[in-house]
Each structure stands twice: as structure tokens, then as C-alpha cells.
């Protein structure tokens, strides 16, 4: 298999066959997360030739979505999916640990989006036709649930950054809540 490259502006990274499936950049613009089933790769854009590679153990599923928290107060927090669950993680001193695991979807999570107004609110959507609003301080159950029709699975979800309502975009329908 050929090496995988990524380019961000004038920075080009060549990270071999690590199998990255998702890329996310933190709110400071300094760190890129390249995530895959087997590895989390943290690339400091000031020194992209020496990334921090952290293996993920006992993970059976690929990552379909990853996103850093956009708020500076929680700049080290990020979320990655693995099939129907999402792990809210924090990266400190070259290591990462899972703070909480969000479990309510019954099929693969297809997208995530942090609230632009509250650093603790996260939206997730899934092929199970559900979109969930999570308060990461109370991760055991979603704060709110939004369901599409059964023939309309949600594939993308985004917050409206003007009016701070969320918008879910599906392959067949749109809904606002």
C-alpha cells in the first residue's frame, strides 16, 4: 500500500501506512489529529516531522468522525467514534485518556459537532436515524434525542453558528431543532 500524505497549507506530512481515516485540527491551529482504528497520531504543525503516535488497543472498529473541542478552555479535549459509541478524550503531556464514553446509538455514528456556545455540548448523528445532544458533564444518557423517519438516516450534523440552534443534514432530508 502506498504511503499516505496530508497537506495543510505549505506543510506536507508523510506518515507511511498508519491507516488514518479522519483528520481534525484543534482550536489553536497547532495540532492535527490523524485518527485510525489502530492509532491516534498528533502532529504539531511547528514540527510535523516528529508526530506523537499513540496506539489504540483492542479497538475493532474504524473511526468515522473525530473533532477537537473548539473552545480554548477545553482545547485539549477531543472526541473520536468507534462504531456506535464516541469516546470523549483529553490529551495531556503526550498521552491521552478517555474521560467518558457516549453510548446510545445502535448503528455507526456518522458525524459529530461541538456547540459553538457551550464547551460541554456535543451533537452526534448516526445511521440509526437518531441525533443526540450530549452534555459531556453527564454522559450516561443524551440530554435530548431527535429522530428522523426510518428511511432517513442522519449522515451529517452541524450547529447554526448564528442562532445557536442545531441543524442535522441527512442524505434525504433536513431538519432543524
Secondary structure, 3 states (H helix, E strand, C coil): CCCCEEEECCEEEECCCCCCCEEEECCCCCEEEEECCCEEEEEECCCCCCCEEEECCCCCCCCCCEEECCCHHHCCEEEEEECCEEEEEEEECCEEEEEEEEECCCCCEEEEEECCCCCCEEEEEECCCEEEEEECCCCCCCCEEEECCCCCCEEEEEECCCCCCEEEEECCCEEEC
